[in-house]
Amino acid sequence: MAGITEFSGKTAVVTGGASGIGFAMARRFLEEGMRVAIADVEQSALDTAVRELSAFGDVMGKRTDVRSVGDLEALAEAVLGTYGRIDVVCNNAGVETGGSFLSIPEEAWRWVMNVNFFGVLNGCRVFLPLLEAGGGGHIVNTASVAAFSSGTATMTPYCASKFAVLGMSESLEVELRTAGSPVGVSLLAPGPVKTRMVDAERNRPADVPLATEPGRVAVMERLAATTAEVGMDPAEVAGQVLDAIRTNTFFVLTHPEMAQAGVQRRLDWMATGTPPPARQAGK
Ligand SMILES: NC(=O)c1ccc[n+]([C@@H]2O[C@H](COP(=O)([O-])OP(=O)(O)OC[C@H]3O[C@@H](n4cnc5c(N)ncnc54)[C@H](O)[C@@H]3O)[C@@H](O)[C@H]2O)c1
C-alpha cells in the first residue's frame, strides 16, 4: 500500500501536541498545508501551543487525557465537527517515572502504563474505524528506543510500557497489511530528543509521588545532560515522521544504531544465557 502523498487539505490529530515531538509534528503538518488538532492534558501549555502554531496554519486544540476513552471519543467528534475528516493520527503523549524496582508504587506503574500504553491503544481503537470509514489514513504510535532496550536503571515502567506499544503496533500493522486495510501504521521510536520528557513528572496524578530516590535523581540528571548535549531537534524527528507517512514505512528510528544495539544485547543474552550489565539512560 502506498503512503499519503498529498498532505494539503488533509487533517492530522496529535496527542501530547503541546510540547516536544508532538508540537514539532503538528508544526510540520501545518507547514505541509494540513489542518491540525492538538490534544494535551496540560491546558495552559495547550493554549500557548495553539497560539504559536496558528502562525503556521489552521490549528485547533482540545484538552484530552489519553487515559480516557471518553476524552478521545470527544476529541474525534470535535475534530470531525470542525474539519470534517481525519487522515493522520499520532498517538504520541507519553510520561516517565521510576526508581529501583520495589520503590516504585503501584500508582506510578498504572500512570505510566495508562498514558504510554493504554493511551496509544485507546487512540488506535477510537480512530482506526474512523480512518477506515474515511477511505484510509495513517496511524503513528510513539514508542522509544526503550522498546528495544531493557535494563536501563530506574526506568522499568517506561521500558515495559514501550515494549507493549511495540508489540501492539507490530501486530496491528501485520493484521492491517494482511487484511489489505487502507490504513498504514508507523512506530516512532526516538532516541534522545530535546524535549520536556525529563520533566514528565510535572503531569503526574495526585496519587503518584515524585520519584526522589538518590539513584533515580542521578539517572535523570545524567539523562537531562545527555539530551541537552546530543539530543536531536524535534523538528528533525517530525521530518522523519512525515517521510514515513509518505512512504508507508513502519519503523521510524531516529537513532537506528541504539535500537539495533538494544535488540543485539537481547539476542546475545538469549544465545549465551548471560544477562547484560545495566544500561545508562540516553546511551
Ligand atoms: N524526548 C525523548 O528523548 C524521547 C525519547 C523516546 C521517546 N519519547 C517519547 O516521545 C513522546 C513525546 O514526548 P516528548 O519527548 O515530546 O516529551 P514532552 O514532555 O515534551 O511532551 C509530552 C506531552 O504529552 C503530554 N501528556 C502527558 N500526559 C498526557 C495525557 N495523559 N494525555 C494527553 N497528553 C499528555 C504532556 O503534557 C506533553 O505536552 C512520548 O511518548 C515519549 O515517551 C521521547
The ligand as an SDF file (V2000), in Angstrom:
LIG
                    3D

 44 48  0  0  0  0  0  0  0  0999 V2000
   12.3940   13.1770   24.2420 N   0  0  0  0  0  0  0  0  0  0  0  0
   12.9600   11.9950   24.1230 C   0  0  0  0  0  0  0  0  0  0  0  0
   14.1830   11.8690   24.2250 O   0  0  0  0  0  0  0  0  0  0  0  0
   12.0990   10.7780   23.8360 C   0  0  0  0  0  0  0  0  0  0  0  0
   12.7560    9.5710   23.5780 C   0  0  0  0  0  0  0  0  0  0  0  0
   11.9980    8.4470   23.3130 C   0  0  0  0  0  0  0  0  0  0  0  0
   10.6130    8.5260   23.2910 C   0  0  0  0  0  0  0  0  0  0  0  0
    9.9920    9.7140   23.5490 N   0  0  0  0  0  0  0  0  0  0  0  0
    8.5180    9.7280   23.5150 C   0  0  0  0  0  0  0  0  0  0  0  0
    8.0570   10.8210   22.7340 O   0  0  0  0  0  0  0  0  0  0  0  0
    6.7220   11.1450   23.1320 C   0  0  0  0  0  0  0  0  0  0  0  0
    6.5980   12.6590   23.2570 C   0  0  0  0  0  0  0  0  0  0  0  0
    7.3550   13.0940   24.3740 O   0  0  0  0  0  0  0  0  0  0  0  0
    8.3130   14.3830   24.3370 P   0  0  0  0  0  0  0  0  0  0  0  0
    9.6900   13.8820   24.3870 O   0  0  0  0  0  0  0  0  0  0  0  0
    7.9000   15.2960   23.2720 O   0  0  0  0  0  0  0  0  0  0  0  0
    8.0160   14.9710   25.8020 O   0  0  0  0  0  0  0  0  0  0  0  0
    7.2160   16.2820   26.2760 P   0  0  0  0  0  0  0  0  0  0  0  0
    7.0830   16.1420   27.7570 O   0  0  0  0  0  0  0  0  0  0  0  0
    7.8850   17.4930   25.7420 O   0  0  0  0  0  0  0  0  0  0  0  0
    5.7810   16.1150   25.5780 O   0  0  0  0  0  0  0  0  0  0  0  0
    4.8450   15.1410   26.0240 C   0  0  0  0  0  0  0  0  0  0  0  0
    3.4530   15.7590   26.0090 C   0  0  0  0  0  0  0  0  0  0  0  0
    2.4930   14.7540   26.4320 O   0  0  0  0  0  0  0  0  0  0  0  0
    1.5440   15.3960   27.2660 C   0  0  0  0  0  0  0  0  0  0  0  0
    0.8380   14.4260   28.1140 N   0  0  0  0  0  0  0  0  0  0  0  0
    1.3040   13.8170   29.2360 C   0  0  0  0  0  0  0  0  0  0  0  0
    0.3420   13.0370   29.7680 N   0  0  0  0  0  0  0  0  0  0  0  0
   -0.7390   13.1360   28.9490 C   0  0  0  0  0  0  0  0  0  0  0  0
   -2.0370   12.5570   28.9660 C   0  0  0  0  0  0  0  0  0  0  0  0
   -2.4280   11.7350   29.9570 N   0  0  0  0  0  0  0  0  0  0  0  0
   -2.9020   12.8780   27.9710 N   0  0  0  0  0  0  0  0  0  0  0  0
   -2.5330   13.7450   26.9880 C   0  0  0  0  0  0  0  0  0  0  0  0
   -1.3320   14.3350   26.9360 N   0  0  0  0  0  0  0  0  0  0  0  0
   -0.4370   14.0280   27.9020 C   0  0  0  0  0  0  0  0  0  0  0  0
    2.3730   16.4090   28.0550 C   0  0  0  0  0  0  0  0  0  0  0  0
    1.5670   17.4130   28.6540 O   0  0  0  0  0  0  0  0  0  0  0  0
    3.3170   16.9280   26.9780 C   0  0  0  0  0  0  0  0  0  0  0  0
    2.7810   18.0640   26.3250 O   0  0  0  0  0  0  0  0  0  0  0  0
    6.4700   10.3610   24.4220 C   0  0  0  0  0  0  0  0  0  0  0  0
    5.6730    9.2300   24.1350 O   0  0  0  0  0  0  0  0  0  0  0  0
    7.8610    9.9280   24.8570 C   0  0  0  0  0  0  0  0  0  0  0  0
    7.8350    8.7520   25.6390 O   0  0  0  0  0  0  0  0  0  0  0  0
   10.7110   10.8390   23.8220 C   0  0  0  0  0  0  0  0  0  0  0  0
  1  2  1  0
  2  3  2  0
  2  4  1  0
  4  5  1  0
  4 44  2  0
  5  6  2  0
  6  7  1  0
  7  8  2  0
  8  9  1  0
  8 44  1  0
  9 10  1  0
  9 42  1  0
 10 11  1  0
 11 12  1  0
 11 40  1  0
 12 13  1  0
 13 14  1  0
 14 15  2  0
 14 16  1  0
 14 17  1  0
 17 18  1  0
 18 19  2  0
 18 20  1  0
 18 21  1  0
 21 22  1  0
 22 23  1  0
 23 24  1  0
 23 38  1  0
 24 25  1  0
 25 26  1  0
 25 36  1  0
 26 27  1  0
 26 35  1  0
 27 28  2  0
 28 29  1  0
 29 30  1  0
 29 35  2  0
 30 31  1  0
 30 32  2  0
 32 33  1  0
 33 34  2  0
 34 35  1  0
 36 37  1  0
 36 38  1  0
 38 39  1  0
 40 41  1  0
 40 42  1  0
 42 43  1  0
M  CHG  2   8   1  16  -1
M  END
$$$$
